[in-house]
Amino acid sequence: MDLSKAKDLQKEIVKMSKAGDLRLYKEADERGLTMFDVLEERDPSERDAGGSIVSPLDAFERQLMLAGISSSEKQSVTVEQFFSSPAMILTPEWFRRQIKAGMDMKAGADKLIAVESPVKGPSYKPLYISSPETKGKSLSEFSEGSSVPKVTITYRDKDVSIRDFGRGIDFTYRVIRWSSLAEFKVILWYIGFNIQNDKIGAVYNAVVNGDGASGAADSVSAGTPGYANLTYDDLVSLFVEFEPFEMNAVIVNKNVESKILTLAEFKDPLAGFTFQNTGKIVTPMGAEIFRYDDAGDDYIAAIDKRFAIKKGVEQDLLIEADKIIEKRIEECVVSESIAYSVLCDNARKYLDMS
């Protein structure tokens, strides 16, 4: 591994650490990048044809290695040692990476998304797809002289508001300074893990209540009110309404999830085998269950995650670098600015058990 560029960059990192100089963060912010992106520009990692890093360490990790900063359990330094090191200026980026790692541990929110794209805040007018009005007709086959079924792509009449998803940090530097980085990174993982739960809730609300520009999804009524009376037939009724889409994800709270998993049809591994043939946890008609405990007992939100929801990102995960560097960590807020909009109305529905 060639470290010549990394060592040149290290000299700059050491100078900025001594001075508490945040210019690389400011540069990254002005360009819509992260500190990691800026480091990679100065010390590029080897990448494959698809652009993925194949170097044993990326640019950020090479700087930590040169500074002797490790967060592995057997070799971990303390938080204080990191803040006192020649790589101190990298602590905000280290925070950001650990929170991102925690988000990846609860990947459910991103698994519910059809597409992600950048947007400009504080609100934006989303596109949506309108399916052909003539049901049952192929777009490729029509008789001579007949009208062609059309798929319309247009803007919603209303805007979708950008929301901040994040957490405030409620501990002081004094509390964490002697913790090992191995221990402290788990705390940051937990912060990221929790932020993801809010995003699952945003998708749930876009289905049941609409995204602010679209209305609520079409509902399917359960045979008997109350989640305690949920039946297999109710789930089948919801499932069949998705044609030509596929019900491949449902969002429910713990009460409804428990009820689904204790239905006789799902307790018997031989029942409904054509739906449950993956060998994983039994799911309703092959749809993956996503848990959101603030969901109502009366609703099962369901989507075709390939088409239903767009994630618009106005600001990726933001760490207040100045507060980290100045050790005013308890004043720090970590957040993302995101909007979830409905891309295709007919790819979302909900079961109404009220």
MITORMAR-459066 format. One line per 2 residues: number of its first residue (from 1); their letters; for each residue z negated, y, x negated of C-alpha. Coordinates in Angstrom, 2 decimals. Example, Ala and Ser with C-alpha at 12.3 -4.5 7.8 and 13.67 -1.06 7.14 Angstrom:
2
1> AS> -7.80:-4.50:-12.30; -7.14:-1.06:-13.67;
//
This chain:
354
1> MD> 0.00:0.00:0.00; 1.16:3.29:-1.53;
3> LS> -1.71:5.80:-1.42; -0.05:8.64:-3.34;
5> KA> 0.57:10.83:-0.27; -2.82:9.86:1.16;
7> KD> -4.53:11.08:-2.00; -2.64:14.37:-1.89;
9> LQ> -3.70:14.79:1.74; -7.27:13.86:0.81;
11> KE> -7.53:16.94:-1.41; -6.68:19.12:1.60;
13> IV> -9.14:17.23:3.81; -11.94:17.73:1.28;
15> KM> -11.32:21.49:1.11; -11.28:21.82:4.90;
17> SK> -14.45:19.71:5.21; -16.33:21.95:2.81;
19> AG> -15.23:25.08:4.69; -15.46:23.63:8.22;
21> DL> -11.79:24.64:8.53; -10.27:23.53:11.85;
23> RL> -6.73:24.69:11.25; -5.21:21.20:11.55;
25> YK> -6.79:20.81:14.99; -5.49:24.23:16.00;
27> EA> -2.03:23.31:14.75; -2.13:20.06:16.67;
29> DE> -3.25:21.81:19.85; -0.52:24.45:19.61;
31> RG> 2.13:21.75:19.19; 0.77:19.44:21.87;
33> LT> -0.18:16.80:19.29; -3.37:15.10:18.13;
35> MF> -4.99:15.35:14.73; -3.74:11.81:14.10;
37> DV> -0.14:12.94:14.72; -0.49:15.75:12.19;
39> LE> -1.97:13.40:9.58; 0.90:10.96:10.12;
41> ER> 3.41:13.75:9.48; 1.80:14.47:6.11;
43> DP> 1.25:10.83:5.18; 3.66:8.67:7.22;
45> SE> 2.77:5.04:7.87; 5.33:2.29:7.57;
47> RD> 6.78:1.50:11.00; 8.98:-1.17:12.51;
49> AG> 12.30:-0.55:14.28; 10.44:0.16:17.54;
51> GS> 8.27:2.85:15.93; 5.03:0.82:15.86;
53> IV> 2.85:1.17:12.77; 2.94:-1.96:10.60;
55> SP> 0.90:-0.59:7.68; -2.52:-2.24:7.30;
57> LD> -4.07:1.21:7.82; -2.67:4.31:9.54;
59> AF> -2.90:7.83:8.06; -6.31:8.51:9.61;
61> ER> -7.74:5.17:8.50; -6.46:5.71:4.96;
63> QL> -8.43:8.95:4.77; -11.59:7.20:5.92;
65> ML> -11.06:4.46:3.35; -10.61:6.97:0.52;
67> AG> -13.83:8.73:1.64; -15.77:5.45:1.84;
69> IS> -16.37:5.78:5.59; -16.68:2.46:7.39;
71> SS> -17.83:1.58:10.91; -17.76:-2.19:10.48;
73> EK> -21.10:-3.80:11.24; -21.73:-5.05:7.69;
75> QS> -20.55:-1.95:5.84; -21.19:0.86:8.29;
77> VT> -22.37:4.24:7.11; -24.61:6.43:9.26;
79> VE> -23.47:9.33:11.41; -25.26:11.66:8.99;
81> QF> -23.37:10.22:6.03; -20.06:10.80:7.84;
83> FS> -20.97:14.41:8.64; -22.02:14.96:5.02;
85> SP> -18.93:13.33:3.53; -15.77:14.89:2.07;
87> AM> -14.02:13.66:5.26; -16.37:15.49:7.63;
89> IL> -13.48:17.41:9.21; -12.21:14.11:10.62;
91> TP> -15.28:13.47:12.79; -13.77:14.96:16.01;
93> EW> -10.71:12.72:15.65; -13.00:9.74:15.05;
95> FR> -14.81:10.59:18.30; -11.48:10.79:20.14;
97> RQ> -10.27:7.45:18.79; -13.46:5.63:19.78;
99> IK> -13.37:7.06:23.31; -9.72:6.00:23.56;
101> AG> -10.72:2.52:22.42; -13.28:2.41:25.24;
103> MD> -10.56:3.39:27.71; -8.43:0.50:26.50;
105> MK> -11.30:-1.86:27.31; -10.91:-0.97:30.99;
107> AG> -7.16:-0.81:31.21; -7.08:-1.17:34.98;
109> AD> -6.15:2.44:35.67; -3.05:2.30:33.51;
111> KL> -2.04:-1.08:34.92; -1.76:0.57:38.35;
113> IA> 0.85:3.07:37.20; 4.61:2.76:37.62;
115> VE> 5.40:5.54:35.13; 3.65:8.17:33.02;
117> SP> 5.23:11.49:32.09; 4.13:14.94:30.90;
119> VK> 3.64:17.70:33.46; 2.64:21.36:33.33;
121> GP> -0.53:22.46:35.10; -2.49:23.55:37.01;
123> SY> -0.29:21.85:39.61; 3.23:20.54:39.92;
125> KP> 5.72:19.54:42.60; 6.26:15.76:42.37;
127> LY> 9.45:13.83:42.91; 9.49:11.04:45.41;
129> IS> 11.87:8.26:46.43; 12.86:7.88:50.07;
131> SP> 14.13:4.39:50.89; 17.25:3.80:53.04;
133> ET> 16.60:4.50:56.70; 18.79:1.58:57.77;
135> KG> 16.53:-1.41:57.24; 17.97:-4.76:56.33;
137> KS> 21.23:-3.39:54.93; 22.22:-3.90:51.33;
139> LS> 23.23:-0.86:49.33; 26.19:-2.82:47.99;
141> EF> 27.55:-4.31:51.22; 28.68:-2.26:54.21;
143> SE> 31.51:-2.58:56.67; 34.55:-0.34:56.56;
145> GS> 33.94:2.94:58.30; 30.17:2.50:58.49;
147> SV> 27.72:4.86:56.88; 26.22:3.86:53.54;
149> PK> 22.43:3.52:53.43; 21.10:6.20:51.10;
151> VT> 18.19:6.39:48.70; 17.09:10.01:48.54;
153> IT> 15.25:11.51:45.58; 13.71:14.90:46.22;
155> YR> 10.65:17.07:45.68; 7.61:17.02:47.93;
157> DK> 7.01:20.13:50.01; 3.56:20.63:48.47;
159> DV> 2.15:20.57:44.94; -0.17:17.99:43.45;
161> SI> -3.17:19.47:41.65; -4.03:18.54:38.08;
163> RD> -7.57:17.15:37.76; -9.86:16.79:34.76;
165> FG> -11.21:13.32:34.07; -14.01:13.34:31.55;
167> RG> -17.67:13.31:30.65; -20.17:15.69:29.16;
169> ID> -22.11:14.34:26.16; -25.83:14.41:26.83;
171> FT> -27.41:13.70:23.45; -28.17:15.85:20.43;
173> YR> -27.10:15.37:16.84; -30.76:14.84:15.96;
175> VI> -30.83:11.72:18.15; -27.75:10.09:16.64;
177> RW> -27.74:11.27:13.04; -29.35:8.13:11.59;
179> SS> -27.47:5.70:13.79; -24.85:3.57:12.09;
181> LA> -21.24:4.32:13.00; -21.01:0.69:14.17;
183> EF> -23.70:1.40:16.75; -22.56:4.88:17.69;
185> KV> -18.96:3.89:18.31; -20.14:1.56:21.09;
187> IL> -21.69:4.58:22.83; -18.34:6.37:22.64;
189> WY> -16.56:3.25:23.90; -18.85:3.36:26.92;
191> IG> -17.89:6.98:27.63; -14.19:6.10:27.59;
193> FN> -14.80:2.98:29.67; -16.46:5.05:32.39;
195> IQ> -13.75:7.72:32.49; -11.24:5.00:33.39;
197> ND> -13.18:4.10:36.52; -12.59:7.61:37.89;
199> KI> -8.85:7.13:37.44; -8.86:3.93:39.49;
201> GA> -10.56:6.00:42.19; -7.78:8.59:41.99;
203> VY> -5.16:5.91:42.64; -7.23:4.54:45.52;
205> NA> -7.45:8.00:47.10; -3.70:8.57:46.66;
207> VV> -3.10:5.42:48.71; -5.68:5.86:51.47;
209> NG> -5.72:9.67:51.77; -2.53:10.84:50.05;
211> DG> -2.14:12.78:46.81; -2.25:16.27:48.30;
213> AS> 1.53:16.47:48.64; 2.01:13.18:50.49;
215> GA> 0.05:11.94:53.48; -1.91:8.71:53.72;
217> AD> -0.10:5.40:53.37; 0.90:3.38:56.41;
219> SV> -2.00:1.27:57.58; -2.24:-2.29:58.85;
221> SA> -5.04:-2.98:61.32; -7.39:-5.89:60.82;
223> GT> -7.82:-8.30:63.72; -11.54:-7.54:64.08;
225> PG> -13.27:-4.37:62.81; -15.70:-4.56:59.87;
227> YA> -15.22:-5.98:56.37; -17.63:-8.80:57.21;
229> NL> -15.01:-10.01:59.71; -12.13:-9.96:57.22;
231> TY> -9.92:-13.03:57.52; -7.15:-14.64:55.55;
233> DD> -4.78:-13.73:58.38; -5.64:-10.03:57.86;
235> LV> -4.60:-10.28:54.22; -1.40:-12.07:55.19;
237> SL> -0.64:-9.27:57.66; -1.02:-6.72:54.88;
239> FV> 1.04:-8.79:52.46; 4.06:-9.27:54.74;
241> EF> 4.31:-5.54:55.49; 5.34:-4.87:51.88;
243> EP> 8.83:-6.37:52.10; 11.06:-5.56:50.19;
245> FE> 8.25:-4.52:47.85; 5.52:-6.77:46.51;
247> MN> 1.80:-6.43:47.07; 0.65:-7.04:43.49;
249> AV> -2.51:-4.91:43.27; -5.41:-4.18:45.61;
251> IV> -8.30:-1.74:45.11; -11.61:-2.55:46.81;
253> NK> -15.34:-2.06:46.43; -17.76:-4.84:45.57;
255> NV> -18.54:-5.70:49.20; -14.91:-6.24:50.09;
257> ES> -14.18:-8.03:46.81; -17.05:-10.42:47.48;
259> KI> -15.77:-11.06:51.00; -12.25:-11.80:49.76;
261> LT> -13.40:-14.20:47.07; -15.63:-16.13:49.46;
263> LA> -12.98:-16.68:52.12; -12.49:-20.41:52.58;
265> EF> -8.81:-20.11:51.66; -9.69:-18.68:48.26;
267> KD> -12.64:-20.95:47.48; -10.43:-24.04:47.79;
269> PL> -8.12:-24.08:44.73; -5.55:-26.16:46.65;
271> AG> -5.26:-23.77:49.57; -2.48:-21.20:49.43;
273> FT> -1.34:-22.65:46.12; 2.06:-20.96:46.35;
275> FQ> 0.21:-17.65:46.02; -2.47:-18.63:43.51;
277> NT> -0.55:-20.49:40.81; -1.37:-18.52:37.68;
279> GK> -4.50:-20.41:36.70; -6.50:-17.18:36.63;
281> IV> -9.18:-16.00:39.05; -8.16:-16.54:42.64;
283> TP> -6.56:-13.39:44.03; -5.21:-12.48:47.45;
285> MG> -1.53:-13.53:47.49; -1.29:-13.14:43.74;
287> AE> -2.36:-9.48:43.86; -4.71:-8.43:41.08;
289> IF> -8.03:-7.06:42.30; -9.16:-3.69:40.90;
291> RY> -12.76:-2.72:41.52; -13.75:0.79:42.63;
293> DD> -17.20:0.88:44.17; -16.79:4.29:45.80;
295> AG> -14.01:2.82:47.93; -14.92:2.53:51.60;
297> DD> -16.03:-0.76:53.13; -13.36:-0.31:55.81;
299> YI> -10.29:-0.19:53.57; -8.25:-2.34:51.21;
301> AA> -5.80:-0.17:49.30; -2.71:-2.07:48.19;
303> ID> 0.32:-1.12:46.11; 3.38:-2.41:44.36;
305> KR> 2.33:-1.07:40.99; 5.94:-1.09:39.77;
307> FA> 6.95:1.70:42.15; 4.03:3.35:43.93;
309> IK> 2.21:5.77:41.61; 3.17:8.22:38.89;
311> KG> 0.67:9.45:36.31; 1.38:13.03:35.26;
313> VE> -0.37:14.10:32.04; -0.92:17.80:31.47;
315> QD> -3.45:17.31:28.63; -4.24:14.07:26.78;
317> LL> -7.83:13.33:25.80; -9.31:16.57:24.49;
319> IE> -12.33:16.74:22.20; -14.00:20.08:21.56;
321> AD> -13.67:19.86:17.78; -15.59:23.04:17.01;
323> KI> -18.71:21.79:18.78; -18.54:18.44:16.99;
325> IE> -18.14:20.10:13.59; -20.99:22.53:14.29;
327> KR> -23.15:19.60:15.51; -23.53:21.14:18.97;
329> IE> -22.59:17.75:20.35; -24.74:18.03:23.48;
331> EC> -22.55:20.95:24.61; -19.35:18.97:24.15;
333> VV> -17.11:17.82:27.01; -14.36:15.22:26.55;
335> SE> -11.64:15.30:29.17; -8.05:14.56:30.15;
337> SI> -6.00:16.65:32.58; -4.07:14.28:34.85;
339> AY> -2.52:14.08:38.30; -1.66:10.91:40.22;
341> SV> 1.20:11.31:42.66; 2.93:8.94:45.07;
343> LC> 6.41:8.11:43.81; 7.48:5.75:46.59;
345> DN> 5.70:5.91:49.96; 6.67:2.43:51.11;
347> AR> 5.24:0.81:47.99; 1.66:1.53:49.15;
349> KY> -0.28:0.51:52.25; -3.85:-0.15:53.23;
351> LD> -5.69:-2.55:55.48; -7.81:-0.65:58.01;
353> MS> -10.93:-2.58:59.02; -12.66:0.34:60.75;
//
